[in-house]
Amino acid sequence: MQVLKALINKGYDLGQQKQLEAERAVYALIDREYGQRQELVLKEKLADALFNTGINWQKAGDAEAAIAAYKRIDARFGTETEPTLQASVAVALVNAAVQLSHTDVRAAVALCDQIKERYGRASSPQIRQRVAQAQVNKAIGLQRLGETAQALYTYDGVVQRYAADKAAPVLVQLGRAWYGKAISLAALGQTAKAMALYDTVYTRYGTSTHVPLRLVAMQSLFNKGAALADQGQLKEAVASYALLSNALDRRGDSAVQEVVLQGTVNMGATLHKLQRYRQAIEAYDRVVRTYQVDLSNERREQVAFAFFNRAVSLKALSDTRSVRVNYDRVVEMFSEDPSPILREYVAARLYNAAQQLTVKEEYADAGILYQLIHANFSKDTAPGVRKVLALSLSNLALGFGMTDKLQEERRVNDLLAEHFAQDDDSEISTLVARALSNASDTRVVESKRLLLNAQSPTLLLARAVADLQKAALICAQEECAAVLANLGYAQFLNGDVTVAELTIREAIQQGGAPVLENLHKDAALHRVEPTDTRFEKMLKSCCDAR
């Protein structure tokens, strides 16, 4: 017996370490060594091992193998009369039905009915729990199939049968039935009845010490708040979310806290809609204060969301300084987060905020945010983050160009092109080509200024030509004519007249009159004689030859 316990513990430990194949191997060994033993205690342990195999396959994402493992428990122990073994079979079949519902809802509903038929008269609380759970899951399946009337009938059956039950695990399923019925009623547009049921669940179980019961209660409050907000009853929605928020500081019930946390964030958003900005900020601050140190994956996402919503409310109060401090804090907290999805979310939200400022032509303020992204995400290797970084540098360069800070524009374009030179993402390649082209434009302008002062622009033009040649290879099709036109002009200024004429002809062939117009503008800007007059003659020759 001690050996068997040790093996089960070993399997469990391997599962915690996510060594799934090794875990399954341990359970298979238990099955081989103890599968034919008839002692009750050994049968119970074997049922546990087989059940853990099913859980293992679920973690591995193999629903079919998980279902097979659960049904193996039924095959081994389905005729047993001992309540503990019957409970093992019942929970295995419930899990099998859940897995089956991912691919065949109708078959899952049928399996839920089989569980009720087989164990519906059992007196054991553990089995009653599973029968009730199966019926609630059946109702959820029926709702998914669009059979709302049958779903409501099934929920009512659970309520009628278990309303007087005192066992906490059974009461959880009763709460789920009320909660599910409320969702179905809301789907039918019977909002008032749905609200009443949400209130019933919260009133009954909101102060329960049994975590699954409190979870159902908090989910009901959350859904009520969301439904009220959707109906435009914002003050009432805030009141519902506030009840959730009151439980924010409680610990030890992680699943409940996820709902409470999301509800508090929603309360802040709803307060913002009511233009109660300071109260909205207070709600977000509570989220941040409570969870900024010890965060699970889900909580980190909600805290980041709270930070950005907080910035929106601070903007509404015209508190620019606090907005910047807020962004600094969120970057400090999440720029090195282990989740690439969350890092991308933070970078993207910063980029969106900066882009809104860019659209308003508030380039200096936008630039601060773009530079914040670069300072904190430049070494990030996640593809989504890299794309945000590339877009940020592109917009930062644009802002410098729009404010005539040409040296800064060129520096940032050079930085973008160098940083992403080896990137094979098509969108980033387009940005690199644009950066190379824009930086080259600046070098051409500087070269013409040097020529006007009788100075040599050889190095600048050589760099411009090289960069434009790179850009022509990777640019978007719709930008290719403009890149070739810029390349041709740079080649001409650099003395490569024959090559320049071939390049210009190709540019005109692709882009037509707009390309010609822009080339004439290039020649007119900081005009260098007699060079630009010769260039214009070449343009005329190219046009005459068309």
Sequence and secondary structure as in RCSB ss.txt:
>XXXX:A:sequence
MQVLKALINKGYDLGQQKQLEAERAVYALIDREYGQRQELVLKEKLADALFNTGINWQKAGDAEAAIAAYKRIDA
RFGTETEPTLQASVAVALVNAAVQLSHTDVRAAVALCDQIKERYGRASSPQIRQRVAQAQVNKAIGLQRLGETAQ
ALYTYDGVVQRYAADKAAPVLVQLGRAWYGKAISLAALGQTAKAMALYDTVYTRYGTSTHVPLRLVAMQSLFNKG
AALADQGQLKEAVASYALLSNALDRRGDSAVQEVVLQGTVNMGATLHKLQRYRQAIEAYDRVVRTYQVDLSNERR
EQVAFAFFNRAVSLKALSDTRSVRVNYDRVVEMFSEDPSPILREYVAARLYNAAQQLTVKEEYADAGILYQLIHA
NFSKDTAPGVRKVLALSLSNLALGFGMTDKLQEERRVNDLLAEHFAQDDDSEISTLVARALSNASDTRVVESKRL
LLNAQSPTLLLARAVADLQKAALICAQEECAAVLANLGYAQFLNGDVTVAELTIREAIQQGGAPVLENLHKDAAL
HRVEPTDTRFEKMLKSCCDAR
>XXXX:A:secstr
 HHHHHHHHHHHHHHHTT HHHHHHHHHHHHHHHTT   HHHHHHHHHHHHHHHHHHHHTT HHHHHHHHHHHHH
HHTT   HHHHHHHHHHHHHHHHHHTTT HHHHHHHHHHHHHHHTT   HHHHHHHHHHHHHHHHHHHHTT HHH
HHHHHHHHHHHHTT   HHHHHHHHHHHHHHHHHHHHTT HHHHHHHHHHHHHHHTT SSHHHHHHHHHHHHHHH
HHHHHTT HHHHHHHHHHHHTTTT  S HHHHHHHHHHHHHHHHHHHHTT HHHHHHHHHHHHHHHSSS  HHHH
HHHHHHHHHHHHHHHHTT HHHHHHHHHHHHHHHTT S HHHHHHHHHHHHHHHHHHHHTT HHHHHHHHHHHHH
HHTT   HHHHHHHHHHHHHHHHHHHHTT HHHHHHHHHHHHHHTTT   HHHHHHHHHHHHHHHHHHHHHHHHH
HHTT   HHHHHHHHHHHHHHHHHS GGGHHHHHHHHHHHHHHTT HHHHHHHHHHHHHHH HHHHHHHHHHHHT
T  TTHHHHHHHHHHHHHHT 
